Amino acid sequence: MKNIIISMIAKISKMDAEAKLLTAQVEAQSLLLSAMLLAVGKEGGLEQIVESVKKAINTALEASDNLLKSDTELLLTQFNELLLLTQLLAKADTEIDVKALRELPSAPDSQ
């Protein structure tokens, strides 16, 4: 897992800031899915999944040189944001609030 994290960070470090953010989001999603598959295979729980990925990222963070530290931290931030989104979705209503959708401002292109 450590080598996977390091290869992801190497890929992220070669890109500009906007591309880095998008790539970090995608890579964090990839990590989450990979960790889930591993945990399901071992009949583990969500806490084990999160712990496993965070340990791997922290290990890579400790092994990274200064140039890669910020990119590693970006990956960890995106992973944490993905977890937060997952938790919010789990708590969200299953009903679609049509009134709230209608109150959303239109996109500039659609006017």
Buried (B, 14 or more C-beta within 10 A) or exposed (E): BEEBBBEBBEBBBEBEEEEBBEBBBEBBEEBBEBBBEBBEEEEBEBEBBBBBBBEBBEBBBEEBEEEBBBBBBBBBBBBBEBBEEEEEEEEEEEEEEEEEEEEEEEEEEEE
